[in-house]
Amino acid sequence: MIKLRVRIPRSTAPMELEVDIEAPWIALLYELERVTGLDVNKIQVLFGFPPKPVRVSDETLLKDLKLRNNDIIIVQEGEGGLQKGVDGRKYVPPVHERAHFTRRICPSDNSCLFHACAYILHDKSRSDGPILRQKCVEFVISHPEIFSKEVLGEDPYEYAAWLSRPGSWGGAVELEILSRIYETEIFALDLESSAVRKFGTGNNYSVRGFVVYTGAHYDCIAMNPMFNSSLEMNDQVLFNTRNDNVVERAQRFVQEEGKKLH
């Protein structure tokens, strides 16, 4: 561990920040997002003398940047430094052990699945549900060899016409489609039985999100640094697929949430 002195916007004195020198660059970016309130995608870090923007892969280790104890870094709001991993795939940092799962309730308007998925796939959007519905409609029409009459139970064009109506519910087919479009594993957890339905596994996707459902409704779950926090801006909605511990924690959370239904 080392201590960095961080100069942040609208502050006259640098703040101290303790970081793990073995951690990846992305972990520092998310920590800076937490302490500054800036969107991680808009954080620009300057380092060195004279200070220059840091341009590295998210997976670059801090120790490889030659950071030393008490070094000064400057945080600005501008063109962000969040990038994909060295293999070009999405990358999210490990989850802090003290973070807590929380359930984000979605409107019960027959589009709840799309609202829940928009929250995890569109950076916590509360308005992009209709966009995801339309993406599913277009995917069915353009991929009849995948979503055939045998799979859908009806002609793909008829299914697409039905799905395009705002009152039509989404389900397993739509979760599979959204998983493919966004190259993200989607785990759907049953609030009543804690059973897990997995979509997108086996495709070498690097990130995973969670939705929860009863027989008639979908919500999503996210992790937040604070227990029962209402601050959605601090939610983490995507998780590294290599972190199975997050799945176990999600299942335990859903078991507790399920008890509230009875």
C-alpha positions in Angstrom: 0.0 0.0 0.0 1.1 3.5 -0.7 -0.4 7.0 -0.1 -1.0 9.3 -2.9 -1.8 13.0 -2.7 -4.7 13.8 -5.0 -5.6 17.2 -6.2 -9.3 17.3 -7.2 -11.5 19.9 -8.8 -12.8 22.7 -6.6 -10.5 21.9 -3.7 -7.5 23.9 -2.6 -5.6 21.3 -0.6 -4.7 17.8 -1.8 -6.4 14.8 -0.2 -4.6 11.7 0.8 -5.6 8.4 -0.8 -4.3 5.0 0.2 -4.0 2.6 -2.7 -2.8 -1.0 -3.3 0.2 -0.8 -5.6 -0.7 -4.3 -6.9 -4.1 -3.1 -8.0 -5.0 -2.4 -11.7 -5.5 1.1 -13.0 -9.2 0.7 -13.3 -9.4 0.1 -9.5 -7.8 3.5 -8.9 -10.3 5.2 -11.4 -13.3 3.8 -9.5 -11.8 4.8 -6.2 -11.4 8.3 -7.6 -15.0 8.3 -8.8 -16.0 7.4 -5.3 -14.1 10.2 -3.5 -14.7 12.9 -6.2 -18.2 12.2 -7.3 -17.1 12.5 -10.9 -18.3 10.0 -13.5 -15.5 7.4 -14.0 -15.8 7.8 -17.8 -15.0 11.5 -17.4 -12.0 11.3 -15.0 -8.7 12.4 -16.4 -5.6 11.7 -14.3 -2.4 13.7 -14.8 0.9 12.5 -13.3 4.6 13.4 -13.5 6.5 16.6 -14.1 5.3 18.4 -16.0 1.9 16.6 -15.4 0.7 14.6 -18.4 -2.5 12.6 -18.9 -2.1 8.9 -18.0 -3.1 6.7 -21.0 -2.9 3.1 -20.1 -5.0 -0.1 -20.3 -7.4 -0.6 -17.4 -5.5 -3.8 -16.4 -2.1 -2.0 -16.1 -0.9 -2.4 -12.5 -0.2 0.7 -10.5 3.2 -0.5 -9.7 4.1 -0.5 -13.4 3.4 3.3 -13.5 6.3 3.8 -11.0 4.0 5.5 -8.5 5.7 6.2 -5.2 4.6 7.0 -1.7 3.4 10.7 -1.4 3.4 11.2 -5.2 0.9 13.8 -6.4 -1.7 13.0 -9.0 -4.1 15.6 -10.5 -7.7 14.7 -11.2 -9.6 16.7 -13.9 -13.0 16.3 -15.5 -12.7 15.8 -19.2 -11.9 13.0 -21.6 -11.9 10.0 -19.4 -9.3 7.3 -19.0 -11.6 4.3 -18.8 -10.7 1.8 -21.5 -11.2 -1.8 -22.4 -8.9 -4.5 -21.1 -5.8 -5.5 -23.0 -7.8 -8.2 -24.9 -10.4 -5.6 -26.0 -13.2 -7.0 -23.7 -15.1 -5.1 -21.1 -13.5 -4.9 -17.7 -14.8 -4.2 -14.3 -12.9 -4.0 -11.1 -13.2 -6.6 -8.3 -16.1 -6.0 -5.8 -15.2 -4.6 -2.4 -16.0 -7.2 0.3 -17.9 -4.6 2.3 -20.2 -3.6 -0.6 -23.9 -4.6 -0.3 -26.4 -5.9 -2.8 -29.5 -3.8 -3.1 -32.7 -4.3 -5.1 -33.7 -1.6 -7.5 -37.5 -1.7 -8.1 -38.7 -1.3 -11.7 -42.1 -0.1 -12.9 -44.9 -2.7 -13.2 -46.0 -1.7 -16.7 -45.4 -5.0 -18.6 -42.0 -3.7 -19.6 -40.3 -4.5 -16.3 -37.8 -6.9 -17.8 -36.6 -4.3 -20.2 -36.4 -1.6 -17.5 -34.4 -4.0 -15.3 -32.0 -4.8 -18.1 -31.6 -1.1 -19.1 -30.5 -0.4 -15.5 -27.7 -3.0 -15.7 -26.8 -2.7 -19.4 -27.3 1.1 -20.0 -25.4 2.5 -17.0 -28.3 2.6 -14.6 -30.8 4.1 -17.1 -34.3 4.5 -15.9 -35.7 5.4 -19.3 -34.1 3.1 -21.9 -36.4 0.1 -21.4 -38.2 0.8 -24.8 -34.9 1.0 -26.5 -33.9 -2.5 -25.3 -37.4 -3.8 -26.4 -36.8 -2.5 -29.9 -33.3 -4.0 -30.0 -34.9 -7.4 -29.2 -37.5 -7.0 -31.9 -34.8 -6.1 -34.5 -32.6 -9.0 -33.4 -35.4 -11.6 -33.9 -36.1 -10.3 -37.4 -32.5 -10.2 -38.4 -31.6 -13.7 -36.9 -34.4 -16.1 -37.9 -31.8 -18.9 -38.1 -31.2 -18.5 -34.4 -34.7 -17.6 -33.2 -36.7 -19.8 -35.5 -40.3 -20.9 -35.4 -39.2 -24.0 -33.5 -37.5 -21.9 -30.8 -40.2 -19.2 -30.6 -43.3 -21.3 -31.1 -44.4 -19.1 -33.9 -43.1 -17.4 -37.0 -40.3 -15.0 -36.1 -42.0 -12.0 -37.8 -45.2 -12.7 -35.9 -43.3 -13.0 -32.7 -41.5 -9.7 -33.4 -44.8 -7.9 -34.1 -46.1 -9.2 -30.8 -43.0 -8.2 -28.9 -43.1 -4.7 -30.3 -46.3 -4.0 -28.5 -45.6 -2.2 -25.1 -48.0 -4.5 -23.3 -46.1 -7.7 -24.2 -44.0 -9.2 -21.5 -40.3 -10.1 -22.0 -38.9 -13.4 -20.8 -36.1 -15.9 -21.4 -35.9 -15.3 -25.1 -35.3 -11.6 -24.6 -32.7 -12.2 -21.8 -30.8 -14.4 -24.2 -31.0 -11.8 -27.0 -29.8 -8.9 -24.7 -27.0 -11.1 -23.5 -25.8 -11.6 -27.1 -26.2 -7.9 -28.0 -24.3 -6.6 -25.1 -21.9 -9.5 -24.7 -22.8 -9.7 -21.1 -23.8 -12.7 -19.0 -27.2 -12.1 -17.4 -28.2 -14.2 -14.4 -31.9 -14.2 -13.5 -32.6 -15.2 -9.9 -36.0 -16.3 -8.8 -37.1 -14.4 -5.6 -39.3 -17.3 -4.5 -37.0 -20.3 -5.0 -33.6 -18.6 -5.4 -33.1 -20.7 -8.6 -30.8 -19.1 -11.1 -31.3 -19.0 -14.9 -28.1 -18.2 -16.8 -27.9 -16.5 -20.1 -24.7 -15.9 -22.2 -22.5 -18.4 -20.4 -19.9 -20.2 -22.4 -19.4 -17.3 -24.7 -16.3 -15.9 -23.0 -18.0 -12.8 -21.9 -16.1 -10.9 -19.3 -18.9 -9.2 -17.4 -22.1 -10.3 -15.7 -25.3 -8.5 -14.5 -28.2 -9.7 -12.3 -32.0 -9.4 -12.6 -34.5 -10.9 -10.1 -38.0 -12.0 -10.8 -41.3 -13.4 -9.4 -43.9 -15.0 -11.6 -45.1 -11.7 -12.8 -42.3 -9.1 -12.3 -38.6 -8.3 -12.9 -36.3 -6.0 -10.9 -32.6 -5.8 -10.9 -30.0 -5.9 -8.2 -26.8 -3.9 -7.8 -24.0 -3.5 -5.3 -23.6 -0.3 -3.3 -20.9 0.7 -0.8 -23.6 1.7 1.7 -26.2 -0.7 3.1 -29.7 0.0 1.9 -28.5 3.1 0.1 -30.9 5.0 -2.1 -28.0 6.6 -4.0 -28.2 4.8 -7.4 -25.3 6.8 -8.7 -23.0 4.7 -6.5 -24.4 1.4 -7.7 -22.1 -1.2 -9.4 -24.3 -3.1 -11.9 -21.7 -5.2 -13.8 -19.3 -7.7 -12.3 -16.3 -9.7 -13.5 -17.4 -13.2 -14.6 -14.4 -14.7 -12.9 -15.7 -13.6 -9.5 -17.9 -16.5 -8.4 -18.1 -15.1 -4.9 -20.4 -12.3 -6.3 -22.9 -15.0 -7.5 -22.9 -16.6 -4.1 -23.5 -13.2 -2.4 -26.3 -12.4 -4.9 -28.0 -15.7 -4.1 -27.8 -15.1 -0.4 -29.3 -11.6 -0.9 -32.1 -13.0 -3.0 -32.9 -15.6 -0.4 -33.3 -12.8 2.2 -35.4 -10.7 -0.2 -37.6 -13.7 -1.0 -38.5 -14.0 2.6 -40.1 -10.6 2.4 -42.6 -11.9 -0.1 -44.2 -14.3 2.4 
